[in-house]
Structure formats: structure tokens, C-alpha cells
Amino acid sequence: MEIVRNIALVLHFIGLAAVIGSFMVQMKAPTKRVDPAMLHGALTLLASGVILVGALEMGDGTVNHVKITVKLLVLLVVTALVVLNRRKDVVATG
């Protein structure tokens, strides 16, 4: 189970790097748009986060459900914004 948790943790960090890295690249670009890396990173974060929580629930660790719920809600908002704006050529800076 430790191997699954470690692999999911590495995938979680890769997804986070994809979302933050794509966001940083778009900050310098003259026209803002949603990169495919943002979508794939957000979906990787979602999947690996669910696996991490499941692995923690199956083990001896205790899960802070309030923290996990807040993180899940923030991630769902980010994922929804990415999915809704990925077809647009230019995204508003607000």
C-alpha cells in the first residue's frame, strides 16, 4: 500500500506543477488562454487526490475531513473554470 501512496503522491505533485507552471506561462503571455496542461494537471490532481485519501482511509492514518473537503471544493472550482474556458481563444484576465 505504501508503493501506491508514494506513486499517487508523485503524480499529485506532477499535476500541481502542471497547473501552476501553465498558469505562470500564461501570466507573461500577451493573450491569456487555457493550455491543455492546465486541464490534464487538474484532472491528475483530482484522481491522485482521491487515491491518496483512499489509501489514507485504508491505512492506520486519520483523515481530516474538513481539510479534504475544502481542498476538493477548490480543486472542483479550478477544474470547472478550466473546462469551461478551454475552448475560448482569449480568456479574461479577471
N, CA, C and O atoms as a CHARMM CRD file, in Angstrom:
* protein
*
  376
    1    1 MET  N      0.83100  -1.19500   0.00000 PROA 1      0.00000
    2    1 MET  CA     0.00000   0.00000   0.00000 PROA 1      0.00000
    3    1 MET  C      0.87000   1.25100   0.00000 PROA 1      0.00000
    4    1 MET  O      0.48300   2.29300  -0.52800 PROA 1      0.00000
    5    2 GLU  N      2.05000   1.12900   0.60000 PROA 2      0.00000
    6    2 GLU  CA     2.96500   2.27900   0.65300 PROA 2      0.00000
    7    2 GLU  C      3.43000   2.67400  -0.75100 PROA 2      0.00000
    8    2 GLU  O      3.61600   3.85800  -1.03200 PROA 2      0.00000
    9    3 ILE  N      3.61500   1.69700  -1.62000 PROA 3      0.00000
   10    3 ILE  CA     4.03100   1.98200  -3.00700 PROA 3      0.00000
   11    3 ILE  C      2.93500   2.76200  -3.73200 PROA 3      0.00000
   12    3 ILE  O      3.22700   3.72200  -4.44500 PROA 3      0.00000
   13    4 VAL  N      1.69700   2.36200  -3.55800 PROA 4      0.00000
   14    4 VAL  CA     0.57100   3.05400  -4.20700 PROA 4      0.00000
   15    4 VAL  C      0.48700   4.49000  -3.70600 PROA 4      0.00000
   16    4 VAL  O      0.26600   5.41000  -4.49400 PROA 4      0.00000
   17    5 ARG  N      0.65700   4.68400  -2.42400 PROA 5      0.00000
   18    5 ARG  CA     0.59600   6.02600  -1.85500 PROA 5      0.00000
   19    5 ARG  C      1.72400   6.90000  -2.38300 PROA 5      0.00000
   20    5 ARG  O      1.50500   8.07000  -2.69800 PROA 5      0.00000
   21    6 ASN  N      2.92500   6.34400  -2.48200 PROA 6      0.00000
   22    6 ASN  CA     4.05700   7.11600  -2.98800 PROA 6      0.00000
   23    6 ASN  C      3.90200   7.47700  -4.46300 PROA 6      0.00000
   24    6 ASN  O      4.23600   8.59100  -4.86600 PROA 6      0.00000
   25    7 ILE  N      3.40300   6.55100  -5.26200 PROA 7      0.00000
   26    7 ILE  CA     3.16600   6.82800  -6.68400 PROA 7      0.00000
   27    7 ILE  C      2.08800   7.89400  -6.83800 PROA 7      0.00000
   28    7 ILE  O      2.22600   8.80300  -7.65700 PROA 7      0.00000
   29    8 ALA  N      1.02100   7.79000  -6.06000 PROA 8      0.00000
   30    8 ALA  CA    -0.04800   8.79600  -6.12400 PROA 8      0.00000
   31    8 ALA  C      0.45700  10.15700  -5.66400 PROA 8      0.00000
   32    8 ALA  O      0.04200  11.18500  -6.20200 PROA 8      0.00000
   33    9 LEU  N      1.33800  10.17500  -4.68600 PROA 9      0.00000
   34    9 LEU  CA     1.89800  11.44200  -4.20700 PROA 9      0.00000
   35    9 LEU  C      2.75600  12.10700  -5.28200 PROA 9      0.00000
   36    9 LEU  O      2.67800  13.32100  -5.47600 PROA 9      0.00000
   37   10 VAL  N      3.57000  11.32000  -5.97800 PROA 10     0.00000
   38   10 VAL  CA     4.39200  11.86500  -7.06500 PROA 10     0.00000
   39   10 VAL  C      3.49500  12.38800  -8.18700 PROA 10     0.00000
   40   10 VAL  O      3.74800  13.46400  -8.73000 PROA 10     0.00000
   41   11 LEU  N      2.45600  11.64100  -8.53600 PROA 11     0.00000
   42   11 LEU  CA     1.51600  12.10100  -9.56700 PROA 11     0.00000
   43   11 LEU  C      0.79500  13.37100  -9.12700 PROA 11     0.00000
   44   11 LEU  O      0.51900  14.24200  -9.95200 PROA 11     0.00000
   45   12 HSD  N      0.49000  13.48400  -7.84900 PROA 12     0.00000
   46   12 HSD  CA    -0.16700  14.67500  -7.32300 PROA 12     0.00000
   47   12 HSD  C      0.74700  15.89300  -7.48300 PROA 12     0.00000
   48   12 HSD  O      0.28800  16.96700  -7.87200 PROA 12     0.00000
   49   13 PHE  N      2.02700  15.72900  -7.18600 PROA 13     0.00000
   50   13 PHE  CA     2.98200  16.82500  -7.35200 PROA 13     0.00000
   51   13 PHE  C      3.15800  17.19400  -8.82600 PROA 13     0.00000
   52   13 PHE  O      3.30400  18.37100  -9.15500 PROA 13     0.00000
   53   14 ILE  N      3.14400  16.20000  -9.71400 PROA 14     0.00000
   54   14 ILE  CA     3.26400  16.47700 -11.14500 PROA 14     0.00000
   55   14 ILE  C      2.05000  17.25900 -11.64000 PROA 14     0.00000
   56   14 ILE  O      2.19500  18.19600 -12.42600 PROA 14     0.00000
   57   15 GLY  N      0.85900  16.88300 -11.18900 PROA 15     0.00000
   58   15 GLY  CA    -0.34600  17.61600 -11.57000 PROA 15     0.00000
   59   15 GLY  C     -0.31900  19.04000 -11.05900 PROA 15     0.00000
   60   15 GLY  O     -0.71600  19.96300 -11.77100 PROA 15     0.00000
   61   16 LEU  N      0.14500  19.23200  -9.83200 PROA 16     0.00000
   62   16 LEU  CA     0.24700  20.57700  -9.27000 PROA 16     0.00000
   63   16 LEU  C      1.25200  21.41500 -10.05800 PROA 16     0.00000
   64   16 LEU  O      1.01200  22.59400 -10.31500 PROA 16     0.00000
   65   17 ALA  N      2.36800  20.81400 -10.43900 PROA 17     0.00000
   66   17 ALA  CA     3.37500  21.52400 -11.23000 PROA 17     0.00000
   67   17 ALA  C      2.81600  21.89800 -12.60500 PROA 17     0.00000
   68   17 ALA  O      3.13400  22.96700 -13.12600 PROA 17     0.00000
   69   18 ALA  N      1.99300  21.03600 -13.19500 PROA 18     0.00000
   70   18 ALA  CA     1.40500  21.33200 -14.49900 PROA 18     0.00000
   71   18 ALA  C      0.44400  22.51000 -14.41400 PROA 18     0.00000
   72   18 ALA  O      0.45800  23.38500 -15.28000 PROA 18     0.00000
   73   19 VAL  N     -0.37900  22.53900 -13.39200 PROA 19     0.00000
   74   19 VAL  CA    -1.34800  23.63600 -13.24600 PROA 19     0.00000
   75   19 VAL  C     -0.63100  24.95000 -12.94800 PROA 19     0.00000
   76   19 VAL  O     -0.90700  25.96300 -13.59100 PROA 19     0.00000
   77   20 ILE  N      0.27700  24.94400 -11.98900 PROA 20     0.00000
   78   20 ILE  CA     0.96400  26.18000 -11.61000 PROA 20     0.00000
   79   20 ILE  C      1.91100  26.63400 -12.71500 PROA 20     0.00000
   80   20 ILE  O      2.00900  27.83000 -12.98800 PROA 20     0.00000
   81   21 GLY  N      2.60500  25.70600 -13.35000 PROA 21     0.00000
   82   21 GLY  CA     3.50900  26.06400 -14.43800 PROA 21     0.00000
   83   21 GLY  C      2.78200  26.66900 -15.62700 PROA 21     0.00000
   84   21 GLY  O      3.23800  27.66000 -16.19600 PROA 21     0.00000
   85   22 SER  N      1.66200  26.08500 -16.00300 PROA 22     0.00000
   86   22 SER  CA     0.87200  26.63900 -17.10700 PROA 22     0.00000
   87   22 SER  C      0.32400  28.00800 -16.76600 PROA 22     0.00000
   88   22 SER  O      0.26200  28.89300 -17.62100 PROA 22     0.00000
   89   23 PHE  N     -0.07400  28.18100 -15.51800 PROA 23     0.00000
   90   23 PHE  CA    -0.57200  29.48500 -15.08300 PROA 23     0.00000
   91   23 PHE  C      0.53600  30.53700 -15.15500 PROA 23     0.00000
   92   23 PHE  O      0.29900  31.65900 -15.60200 PROA 23     0.00000
   93   24 MET  N      1.73600  30.18100 -14.72000 PROA 24     0.00000
   94   24 MET  CA     2.85200  31.12500 -14.76500 PROA 24     0.00000
   95   24 MET  C      3.21900  31.50000 -16.19800 PROA 24     0.00000
   96   24 MET  O      3.53100  32.65800 -16.47800 PROA 24     0.00000
   97   25 VAL  N      3.18200  30.52400 -17.10700 PROA 25     0.00000
   98   25 VAL  CA     3.46200  30.80600 -18.51500 PROA 25     0.00000
   99   25 VAL  C      2.42500  31.77100 -19.07200 PROA 25     0.00000
  100   25 VAL  O      2.77000  32.68000 -19.82700 PROA 25     0.00000
  101   26 GLN  N      1.17500  31.58700 -18.71600 PROA 26     0.00000
  102   26 GLN  CA     0.11500  32.44600 -19.23300 PROA 26     0.00000
  103   26 GLN  C      0.15900  33.84500 -18.63000 PROA 26     0.00000
  104   26 GLN  O     -0.37700  34.77900 -19.22600 PROA 26     0.00000
  105   27 MET  N      0.76900  34.01200 -17.49200 PROA 27     0.00000
  106   27 MET  CA     0.86800  35.35100 -16.90200 PROA 27     0.00000
  107   27 MET  C      1.73700  36.26300 -17.75800 PROA 27     0.00000
  108   27 MET  O      1.47600  37.46400 -17.82700 PROA 27     0.00000
  109   28 LYS  N      2.76000  35.72500 -18.40700 PROA 28     0.00000
  110   28 LYS  CA     3.64200  36.53200 -19.24700 PROA 28     0.00000
  111   28 LYS  C      3.11100  36.70300 -20.65700 PROA 28     0.00000
  112   28 LYS  O      3.51800  37.63800 -21.34600 PROA 28     0.00000
  113   29 ALA  N      2.22600  35.84600 -21.10600 PROA 29     0.00000
  114   29 ALA  CA     1.72200  35.89500 -22.48200 PROA 29     0.00000
  115   29 ALA  C      0.83000  37.12300 -22.67800 PROA 29     0.00000
  116   29 ALA  O      0.08800  37.50400 -21.77400 PROA 29     0.00000
  117   30 PRO  N      0.90400  37.73800 -23.85700 PROA 30     0.00000
  118   30 PRO  CA     0.05400  38.91100 -24.10000 PROA 30     0.00000
  119   30 PRO  C     -1.43100  38.55200 -24.18400 PROA 30     0.00000
  120   30 PRO  O     -2.27800  39.32300 -23.73500 PROA 30     0.00000
  121   31 THR  N     -1.74700  37.40500 -24.74600 PROA 31     0.00000
  122   31 THR  CA    -3.14300  36.94500 -24.77600 PROA 31     0.00000
  123   31 THR  C     -3.26100  35.73600 -23.87400 PROA 31     0.00000
  124   31 THR  O     -2.52100  34.76300 -24.02000 PROA 31     0.00000
  125   32 LYS  N     -4.17800  35.80200 -22.95900 PROA 32     0.00000
  126   32 LYS  CA    -4.35600  34.72600 -21.97400 PROA 32     0.00000
  127   32 LYS  C     -5.30100  33.66700 -22.53900 PROA 32     0.00000
  128   32 LYS  O     -6.34000  33.98800 -23.11500 PROA 32     0.00000
  129   33 ARG  N     -4.92500  32.40700 -22.36600 PROA 33     0.00000
  130   33 ARG  CA    -5.79000  31.30400 -22.74900 PROA 33     0.00000
  131   33 ARG  C     -5.49400  30.10300 -21.86300 PROA 33     0.00000
  132   33 ARG  O     -4.50300  30.09700 -21.13300 PROA 33     0.00000
  133   34 VAL  N     -6.33600  29.10300 -21.92300 PROA 34     0.00000
  134   34 VAL  CA    -6.17900  27.90900 -21.09400 PROA 34     0.00000
  135   34 VAL  C     -5.40500  26.86200 -21.89200 PROA 34     0.00000
  136   34 VAL  O     -5.83100  26.45800 -22.97400 PROA 34     0.00000
  137   35 ASP  N     -4.28300  26.43200 -21.36000 PROA 35     0.00000
  138   35 ASP  CA    -3.47600  25.39900 -22.00600 PROA 35     0.00000
  139   35 ASP  C     -4.04500  24.01200 -21.69800 PROA 35     0.00000
  140   35 ASP  O     -4.70400  23.82100 -20.67600 PROA 35     0.00000
  141   36 PRO  N     -3.78800  23.05100 -22.58300 PROA 36     0.00000
  142   36 PRO  CA    -4.18600  21.67200 -22.26100 PROA 36     0.00000
  143   36 PRO  C     -3.49400  21.13600 -21.00600 PROA 36     0.00000
  144   36 PRO  O     -4.03400  20.26400 -20.32600 PROA 36     0.00000
  145   37 ALA  N     -2.30900  21.65200 -20.69900 PROA 37     0.00000
  146   37 ALA  CA    -1.60200  21.20000 -19.49600 PROA 37     0.00000
  147   37 ALA  C     -2.37900  21.54600 -18.23600 PROA 37     0.00000
  148   37 ALA  O     -2.31100  20.81400 -17.24900 PROA 37     0.00000
  149   38 MET  N     -3.11500  22.65000 -18.25500 PROA 38     0.00000
  150   38 MET  CA    -3.94200  23.00800 -17.10000 PROA 38     0.00000
  151   38 MET  C     -5.04500  21.98300 -16.88500 PROA 38     0.00000
  152   38 MET  O     -5.31000  21.57100 -15.75600 PROA 38     0.00000
  153   39 LEU  N     -5.68500  21.57400 -17.97300 PROA 39     0.00000
  154   39 LEU  CA    -6.75600  20.57700 -17.85700 PROA 39     0.00000
  155   39 LEU  C     -6.21200  19.24100 -17.37600 PROA 39     0.00000
  156   39 LEU  O     -6.76400  18.63300 -16.45900 PROA 39     0.00000
  157   40 HSD  N     -5.13600  18.78700 -17.99300 PROA 40     0.00000
  158   40 HSD  CA    -4.57600  17.49500 -17.61100 PROA 40     0.00000
  159   40 HSD  C     -4.01000  17.52700 -16.18900 PROA 40     0.00000
  160   40 HSD  O     -4.10800  16.54100 -15.45900 PROA 40     0.00000
  161   41 GLY  N     -3.42500  18.64700 -15.80100 PROA 41     0.00000
  162   41 GLY  CA    -2.91900  18.77900 -14.43800 PROA 41     0.00000
  163   41 GLY  C     -4.03500  18.76100 -13.41000 PROA 41     0.00000
  164   41 GLY  O     -3.91000  18.12700 -12.36300 PROA 41     0.00000
  165   42 ALA  N     -5.14500  19.46600 -13.71000 PROA 42     0.00000
  166   42 ALA  CA    -6.27400  19.49000 -12.77800 PROA 42     0.00000
  167   42 ALA  C     -6.89900  18.10200 -12.63700 PROA 42     0.00000
  168   42 ALA  O     -7.25900  17.68800 -11.53400 PROA 42     0.00000
  169   43 LEU  N     -7.02600  17.39500 -13.74400 PROA 43     0.00000
  170   43 LEU  CA    -7.59300  16.04500 -13.66500 PROA 43     0.00000
  171   43 LEU  C     -6.65200  15.07800 -12.95300 PROA 43     0.00000
  172   43 LEU  O     -7.10400  14.18200 -12.24000 PROA 43     0.00000
  173   44 THR  N     -5.34500  15.25700 -13.14500 PROA 44     0.00000
  174   44 THR  CA    -4.36800  14.43300 -12.43000 PROA 44     0.00000
  175   44 THR  C     -4.42300  14.71300 -10.93800 PROA 44     0.00000
  176   44 THR  O     -4.34400  13.79000 -10.12700 PROA 44     0.00000
  177   45 LEU  N     -4.55800  15.99200 -10.57000 PROA 45     0.00000
  178   45 LEU  CA    -4.69900  16.33600  -9.15500 PROA 45     0.00000
  179   45 LEU  C     -5.93900  15.68600  -8.54600 PROA 45     0.00000
  180   45 LEU  O     -5.89200  15.16100  -7.43400 PROA 45     0.00000
  181   46 LEU  N     -7.03100  15.72700  -9.27600 PROA 46     0.00000
  182   46 LEU  CA    -8.28000  15.15400  -8.76900 PROA 46     0.00000
  183   46 LEU  C     -8.15900  13.64200  -8.56500 PROA 46     0.00000
  184   46 LEU  O     -8.51100  13.12400  -7.50500 PROA 46     0.00000
  185   47 ALA  N     -7.66500  12.94900  -9.57100 PROA 47     0.00000
  186   47 ALA  CA    -7.55700  11.48700  -9.47600 PROA 47     0.00000
  187   47 ALA  C     -6.56100  11.05400  -8.40200 PROA 47     0.00000
  188   47 ALA  O     -6.85000  10.16400  -7.60100 PROA 47     0.00000
  189   48 SER  N     -5.39700  11.68400  -8.39000 PROA 48     0.00000
  190   48 SER  CA    -4.38500  11.27300  -7.40900 PROA 48     0.00000
  191   48 SER  C     -4.78900  11.67400  -5.99200 PROA 48     0.00000
  192   48 SER  O     -4.43200  10.98700  -5.03500 PROA 48     0.00000
  193   49 GLY  N     -5.51800  12.76100  -5.84600 PROA 49     0.00000
  194   49 GLY  CA    -6.00700  13.15500  -4.52300 PROA 49     0.00000
  195   49 GLY  C     -6.99700  12.15600  -3.96500 PROA 49     0.00000
  196   49 GLY  O     -6.96400  11.83000  -2.77900 PROA 49     0.00000
  197   50 VAL  N     -7.88200  11.66900  -4.82700 PROA 50     0.00000
  198   50 VAL  CA    -8.84500  10.65800  -4.38400 PROA 50     0.00000
  199   50 VAL  C     -8.11500   9.37800  -3.97800 PROA 50     0.00000
  200   50 VAL  O     -8.47600   8.74200  -2.98700 PROA 50     0.00000
  201   51 ILE  N     -7.09900   9.00500  -4.73700 PROA 51     0.00000
  202   51 ILE  CA    -6.33000   7.80600  -4.40800 PROA 51     0.00000
  203   51 ILE  C     -5.58100   8.00100  -3.08100 PROA 51     0.00000
  204   51 ILE  O     -5.52400   7.08900  -2.25700 PROA 51     0.00000
  205   52 LEU  N     -5.01400   9.18600  -2.88300 PROA 52     0.00000
  206   52 LEU  CA    -4.29300   9.45100  -1.62800 PROA 52     0.00000
  207   52 LEU  C     -5.22000   9.37900  -0.41700 PROA 52     0.00000
  208   52 LEU  O     -4.85900   8.79700   0.60600 PROA 52     0.00000
  209   53 VAL  N     -6.40600   9.96200  -0.52500 PROA 53     0.00000
  210   53 VAL  CA    -7.35500   9.91800   0.59300 PROA 53     0.00000
  211   53 VAL  C     -7.82400   8.48300   0.82600 PROA 53     0.00000
  212   53 VAL  O     -7.95100   8.05200   1.97200 PROA 53     0.00000
  213   54 GLY  N     -8.07900   7.75100  -0.24200 PROA 54     0.00000
  214   54 GLY  CA    -8.48400   6.35400  -0.09600 PROA 54     0.00000
  215   54 GLY  C     -7.40900   5.50500   0.56000 PROA 54     0.00000
  216   54 GLY  O     -7.70800   4.65600   1.40000 PROA 54     0.00000
  217   55 ALA  N     -6.15900   5.73200   0.17900 PROA 55     0.00000
  218   55 ALA  CA    -5.05400   4.98500   0.78700 PROA 55     0.00000
  219   55 ALA  C     -4.90700   5.33600   2.26100 PROA 55     0.00000
  220   55 ALA  O     -4.60200   4.47100   3.08300 PROA 55     0.00000
  221   56 LEU  N     -5.12600   6.60700   2.59500 PROA 56     0.00000
  222   56 LEU  CA    -5.03700   7.01100   3.99600 PROA 56     0.00000
  223   56 LEU  C     -6.18800   6.43900   4.82400 PROA 56     0.00000
  224   56 LEU  O     -5.99900   6.05100   5.97700 PROA 56     0.00000
  225   57 GLU  N     -7.37200   6.38900   4.23000 PROA 57     0.00000
  226   57 GLU  CA    -8.52800   5.79500   4.92900 PROA 57     0.00000
  227   57 GLU  C     -8.32400   4.30100   5.16500 PROA 57     0.00000
  228   57 GLU  O     -8.72600   3.77800   6.20500 PROA 57     0.00000
  229   58 MET  N     -7.70100   3.60900   4.20600 PROA 58     0.00000
  230   58 MET  CA    -7.49400   2.17500   4.34300 PROA 58     0.00000
  231   58 MET  C     -6.40000   1.85100   5.35000 PROA 58     0.00000
  232   58 MET  O     -6.39900   0.77300   5.94400 PROA 58     0.00000
  233   59 GLY  N     -5.46600   2.78200   5.54500 PROA 59     0.00000
  234   59 GLY  CA    -4.36700   2.56000   6.46900 PROA 59     0.00000
  235   59 GLY  C     -4.75300   2.93100   7.88500 PROA 59     0.00000
  236   59 GLY  O     -5.93300   3.00900   8.22700 PROA 59     0.00000
  237   60 ASP  N     -3.75400   3.15500   8.68600 PROA 60     0.00000
  238   60 ASP  CA    -3.97800   3.49500  10.09200 PROA 60     0.00000
  239   60 ASP  C     -4.07400   4.99500  10.33400 PROA 60     0.00000
  240   60 ASP  O     -4.33400   5.42200  11.45900 PROA 60     0.00000
  241   61 GLY  N     -3.86800   5.79800   9.29700 PROA 61     0.00000
  242   61 GLY  CA    -3.86100   7.24900   9.47000 PROA 61     0.00000
  243   61 GLY  C     -5.25000   7.81500   9.68500 PROA 61     0.00000
  244   61 GLY  O     -6.25200   7.21000   9.30400 PROA 61     0.00000
  245   62 THR  N     -5.29000   8.98100  10.29800 PROA 62     0.00000
  246   62 THR  CA    -6.56000   9.66800  10.47600 PROA 62     0.00000
  247   62 THR  C     -6.68700  10.73000   9.38800 PROA 62     0.00000
  248   62 THR  O     -5.70200  11.35700   9.00000 PROA 62     0.00000
  249   63 VAL  N     -7.89800  10.92200   8.90700 PROA 63     0.00000
  250   63 VAL  CA    -8.15600  11.85900   7.82200 PROA 63     0.00000
  251   63 VAL  C     -8.90000  13.06100   8.38300 PROA 63     0.00000
  252   63 VAL  O     -9.91400  12.91300   9.06500 PROA 63     0.00000
  253   64 ASN  N     -8.39000  14.24800   8.09200 PROA 64     0.00000
  254   64 ASN  CA    -9.06800  15.47600   8.46300 PROA 64     0.00000
  255   64 ASN  C    -10.08100  15.78100   7.35100 PROA 64     0.00000
  256   64 ASN  O     -9.72000  16.34300   6.31700 PROA 64     0.00000
  257   65 HSD  N    -11.33100  15.41400   7.56500 PROA 65     0.00000
  258   65 HSD  CA   -12.33800  15.50800   6.51000 PROA 65     0.00000
  259   65 HSD  C    -12.66800  16.95000   6.13700 PROA 65     0.00000
  260   65 HSD  O    -13.04100  17.21200   4.99400 PROA 65     0.00000
  261   66 VAL  N    -12.54300  17.87100   7.05400 PROA 66     0.00000
  262   66 VAL  CA   -12.81300  19.27700   6.74500 PROA 66     0.00000
  263   66 VAL  C    -11.75800  19.79700   5.77000 PROA 66     0.00000
  264   66 VAL  O    -12.09500  20.46800   4.79400 PROA 66     0.00000
  265   67 LYS  N    -10.49400  19.49600   6.02300 PROA 67     0.00000
  266   67 LYS  CA    -9.41200  19.93200   5.15000 PROA 67     0.00000
  267   67 LYS  C     -9.55400  19.31900   3.75800 PROA 67     0.00000
  268   67 LYS  O     -9.38300  20.00900   2.75300 PROA 67     0.00000
  269   68 ILE  N     -9.86300  18.04300   3.70000 PROA 68     0.00000
  270   68 ILE  CA   -10.01800  17.35400   2.42300 PROA 68     0.00000
  271   68 ILE  C    -11.20200  17.92600   1.65200 PROA 68     0.00000
  272   68 ILE  O    -11.13100  18.06900   0.43100 PROA 68     0.00000
  273   69 THR  N    -12.28900  18.25500   2.34800 PROA 69     0.00000
  274   69 THR  CA   -13.46500  18.82800   1.69000 PROA 69     0.00000
  275   69 THR  C    -13.14900  20.19600   1.09900 PROA 69     0.00000
  276   69 THR  O    -13.54800  20.48900  -0.02800 PROA 69     0.00000
  277   70 VAL  N    -12.44300  21.03000   1.83900 PROA 70     0.00000
  278   70 VAL  CA   -12.07400  22.36500   1.33300 PROA 70     0.00000
  279   70 VAL  C    -11.15900  22.23300   0.12200 PROA 70     0.00000
  280   70 VAL  O    -11.34500  22.93500  -0.87200 PROA 70     0.00000
  281   71 LYS  N    -10.18000  21.34800   0.19300 PROA 71     0.00000
  282   71 LYS  CA    -9.28000  21.13600  -0.93300 PROA 71     0.00000
  283   71 LYS  C    -10.03900  20.61600  -2.15600 PROA 71     0.00000
  284   71 LYS  O     -9.77100  21.04300  -3.28000 PROA 71     0.00000
  285   72 LEU  N    -10.97400  19.70700  -1.94400 PROA 72     0.00000
  286   72 LEU  CA   -11.76000  19.17300  -3.04500 PROA 72     0.00000
  287   72 LEU  C    -12.63100  20.24900  -3.68200 PROA 72     0.00000
  288   72 LEU  O    -12.74800  20.30000  -4.90700 PROA 72     0.00000
  289   73 LEU  N    -13.23400  21.09700  -2.88300 PROA 73     0.00000
  290   73 LEU  CA   -14.06700  22.17500  -3.42500 PROA 73     0.00000
  291   73 LEU  C    -13.23700  23.16000  -4.24300 PROA 73     0.00000
  292   73 LEU  O    -13.66600  23.58400  -5.31700 PROA 73     0.00000
  293   74 VAL  N    -12.06000  23.52700  -3.75200 PROA 74     0.00000
  294   74 VAL  CA   -11.18700  24.43600  -4.50300 PROA 74     0.00000
  295   74 VAL  C    -10.76800  23.78700  -5.81900 PROA 74     0.00000
  296   74 VAL  O    -10.77400  24.44200  -6.86200 PROA 74     0.00000
  297   75 LEU  N    -10.40800  22.51900  -5.78100 PROA 75     0.00000
  298   75 LEU  CA    -9.99200  21.82400  -6.98800 PROA 75     0.00000
  299   75 LEU  C    -11.14200  21.68600  -7.97900 PROA 75     0.00000
  300   75 LEU  O    -10.92800  21.79700  -9.18600 PROA 75     0.00000
  301   76 LEU  N    -12.35400  21.44800  -7.49400 PROA 76     0.00000
  302   76 LEU  CA   -13.50600  21.35900  -8.39100 PROA 76     0.00000
  303   76 LEU  C    -13.80300  22.70000  -9.05100 PROA 76     0.00000
  304   76 LEU  O    -14.19000  22.73400 -10.21900 PROA 76     0.00000
  305   77 VAL  N    -13.63100  23.79400  -8.33600 PROA 77     0.00000
  306   77 VAL  CA   -13.82500  25.12100  -8.92900 PROA 77     0.00000
  307   77 VAL  C    -12.77000  25.37800  -9.99800 PROA 77     0.00000
  308   77 VAL  O    -13.09700  25.85500 -11.08400 PROA 77     0.00000
  309   78 VAL  N    -11.50900  25.06800  -9.70500 PROA 78     0.00000
  310   78 VAL  CA   -10.43800  25.25700 -10.68300 PROA 78     0.00000
  311   78 VAL  C    -10.68100  24.39400 -11.91500 PROA 78     0.00000
  312   78 VAL  O    -10.52500  24.86700 -13.04000 PROA 78     0.00000
  313   79 THR  N    -11.06000  23.14100 -11.71700 PROA 79     0.00000
  314   79 THR  CA   -11.32300  22.24300 -12.83400 PROA 79     0.00000
  315   79 THR  C    -12.50100  22.74100 -13.66200 PROA 79     0.00000
  316   79 THR  O    -12.45100  22.68800 -14.89000 PROA 79     0.00000
  317   80 ALA  N    -13.54800  23.21700 -13.02100 PROA 80     0.00000
  318   80 ALA  CA   -14.70500  23.73500 -13.75600 PROA 80     0.00000
  319   80 ALA  C    -14.31700  24.95700 -14.58100 PROA 80     0.00000
  320   80 ALA  O    -14.74000  25.08000 -15.73000 PROA 80     0.00000
  321   81 LEU  N    -13.52300  25.85900 -14.01900 PROA 81     0.00000
  322   81 LEU  CA   -13.08300  27.04100 -14.76600 PROA 81     0.00000
  323   81 LEU  C    -12.21500  26.64900 -15.96400 PROA 81     0.00000
  324   81 LEU  O    -12.32700  27.23900 -17.03800 PROA 81     0.00000
  325   82 VAL  N    -11.36500  25.66800 -15.77400 PROA 82     0.00000
  326   82 VAL  CA   -10.51000  25.21600 -16.88000 PROA 82     0.00000
  327   82 VAL  C    -11.35800  24.58500 -17.97500 PROA 82     0.00000
  328   82 VAL  O    -11.15500  24.87500 -19.15400 PROA 82     0.00000
  329   83 VAL  N    -12.30100  23.73200 -17.60600 PROA 83     0.00000
  330   83 VAL  CA   -13.13300  23.05600 -18.60400 PROA 83     0.00000
  331   83 VAL  C    -14.01400  24.05700 -19.34500 PROA 83     0.00000
  332   83 VAL  O    -14.18000  23.95000 -20.56000 PROA 83     0.00000
  333   84 LEU  N    -14.57500  25.02100 -18.63700 PROA 84     0.00000
  334   84 LEU  CA   -15.46000  25.98900 -19.28200 PROA 84     0.00000
  335   84 LEU  C    -14.71600  26.96200 -20.19000 PROA 84     0.00000
  336   84 LEU  O    -15.28800  27.43700 -21.17100 PROA 84     0.00000
  337   85 ASN  N    -13.46900  27.26600 -19.89300 PROA 85     0.00000
  338   85 ASN  CA   -12.73500  28.26900 -20.66100 PROA 85     0.00000
  339   85 ASN  C    -11.71100  27.69000 -21.63100 PROA 85     0.00000
  340   85 ASN  O    -10.98300  28.45700 -22.26000 PROA 85     0.00000
  341   86 ARG  N    -11.62500  26.38500 -21.77700 PROA 86     0.00000
  342   86 ARG  CA   -10.56700  25.82800 -22.62100 PROA 86     0.00000
  343   86 ARG  C    -10.83800  26.00300 -24.10400 PROA 86     0.00000
  344   86 ARG  O     -9.89300  25.97000 -24.89200 PROA 86     0.00000
  345   87 ARG  N    -12.07800  26.18500 -24.52100 PROA 87     0.00000
  346   87 ARG  CA   -12.40000  26.35800 -25.93800 PROA 87     0.00000
  347   87 ARG  C    -12.25800  27.80700 -26.40100 PROA 87     0.00000
  348   87 ARG  O    -12.22400  28.06800 -27.60400 PROA 87     0.00000
  349   88 LYS  N    -12.17500  28.74100 -25.47400 PROA 88     0.00000
  350   88 LYS  CA   -12.08300  30.15800 -25.83700 PROA 88     0.00000
  351   88 LYS  C    -10.67000  30.49700 -26.30300 PROA 88     0.00000
  352   88 LYS  O     -9.68000  29.97200 -25.79300 PROA 88     0.00000
  353   89 ASP  N    -10.61000  31.39600 -27.29200 PROA 89     0.00000
  354   89 ASP  CA    -9.29600  31.82900 -27.78200 PROA 89     0.00000
  355   89 ASP  C     -8.60700  32.77000 -26.80800 PROA 89     0.00000
  356   89 ASP  O     -7.39000  32.71900 -26.63200 PROA 89     0.00000
  357   90 VAL  N     -9.40100  33.63400 -26.17300 PROA 90     0.00000
  358   90 VAL  CA    -8.84900  34.59800 -25.20900 PROA 90     0.00000
  359   90 VAL  C     -9.69600  34.52900 -23.93800 PROA 90     0.00000
  360   90 VAL  O    -10.92600  34.53400 -23.99300 PROA 90     0.00000
  361   91 VAL  N     -9.02300  34.46500 -22.81200 PROA 91     0.00000
  362   91 VAL  CA    -9.70600  34.40600 -21.52300 PROA 91     0.00000
  363   91 VAL  C     -9.52600  35.74900 -20.83800 PROA 91     0.00000
  364   91 VAL  O     -8.45300  36.34800 -20.91500 PROA 91     0.00000
  365   92 ALA  N    -10.58000  36.23000 -20.16100 PROA 92     0.00000
  366   92 ALA  CA   -10.49400  37.49700 -19.44400 PROA 92     0.00000
  367   92 ALA  C     -9.47400  37.40000 -18.31700 PROA 92     0.00000
  368   92 ALA  O     -9.32400  36.34900 -17.69500 PROA 92     0.00000
  369   93 THR  N     -8.78000  38.49000 -18.06200 PROA 93     0.00000
  370   93 THR  CA    -7.72600  38.46700 -17.03800 PROA 93     0.00000
  371   93 THR  C     -8.29500  38.47000 -15.62800 PROA 93     0.00000
  372   93 THR  O     -7.57800  38.13200 -14.68600 PROA 93     0.00000
  373   94 GLY  N     -9.54700  38.83600 -15.45100 PROA 94     0.00000
  374   94 GLY  CA   -10.15400  38.84600 -14.12000 PROA 94     0.00000
  375   94 GLY  C    -10.31600  37.46700 -13.59400 PROA 94     0.00000
  376   94 GLY  O    -10.81300  37.28400 -12.48300 PROA 94     0.00000
